Amino acid sequence: MSAINKNVLSKEMRRLSLEAGRAIMEIYKSDKFEVKTKSDASPVTIADETADKIIYDGLAKCFPDVVIVTEEQSETHKNTADTFLIVDPLDGTKEFIHRRGDFTVNIAYVENGNPVMGVVYAPAKDRLFIIDENGKSFEEMAPFDENVVGERKALHVGTPDQEKLIVVASKSHRDQATDDYINKYNVEDMRSAGSSLKFCLVATGEADLYPRLGRTMEWDTAAGQAVLQGAGGKVVRFDNHETLTYGKNIFENPFFIAYAPGIALQMA
């Protein structure tokens, strides 16, 4: 595979996320849309499928030699590469269906198993998080123009206070095991968010810790992990605290912890 031009990649990720987000919002604001059930019992809508086509077709045109994995086409993928593009066209479909707004468009570039570039766009919240070609994370301020980059704020994780941690957890997948783990820390505030926004809240310093003790797939996490790492944060496996890596053939992640360095991580 030829080397990818990361400047071009960053621009295309941004453009495609905004185009997909616009299509998603048109459906989101419509009177109704059909909700179907996939083979794994998870929901899917026309918004997922429309955004998937926009992003896949755009990436394939610009980067024909790069492996592309998308959630909505994952049953046809058998990834054996450790360098590839990975897409969740609508992360947080349940949030979308219930019109809660916490859904995102996720596009990431994984290089040698590590997500090094990505974009997380939350169209209903007008928040866009992106990594530039130098591996630095930014939040771009709305309004957004697909062809013109707006004002950007560099991101850096906060400095955690071990006695007053701010923890973010899933809105739709919170369970007793997660609560038991969170209770190992001194927590001042608990926040909830859907989709990959949880990674971004740690990246901006709005939260210190995000533990996930539940099933996720690589397309759910790669872009958020890239944004967090570009802001100085870390994502590690829950079982051994080693960096969460990508390129698993079945695409399923182990449990993990996303956090700002400075936290003394607790074991299971």
Sequence and secondary structure as in RCSB ss.txt:
>XXXX:A:sequence
MSAINKNVLSKEMRRLSLEAGRAIMEIYKSDKFEVKTKSDASPVTIADETADKIIYDGLAKCFPDVVIVTEEQSE
THKNTADTFLIVDPLDGTKEFIHRRGDFTVNIAYVENGNPVMGVVYAPAKDRLFIIDENGKSFEEMAPFDENVVG
ERKALHVGTPDQEKLIVVASKSHRDQATDDYINKYNVEDMRSAGSSLKFCLVATGEADLYPRLGRTMEWDTAAGQ
AVLQGAGGKVVRFDNHETLTYGKNIFENPFFIAYAPGIALQMA
>XXXX:A:secstr
     HHHHHHHHHHHHHHHHHHHHHHHTSS   EEE TTS EEEHHHHHHHHHHHHHHHHH TTS EEEGGGGG
G     SSEEEEEEEE HHHHHTT S  EEEEEEEETTEEEEEEEEETTTTEEEEE TTS EEEE SS BTTB  
 EEE       TTSEEEEEESSS  HHHHHHHTTS EEEEEEE TTHHHHHHHTTS SEEEE S  BHHHHHHHH
HHHHHTT EEEETTT  B     TT B   EEEE TT      
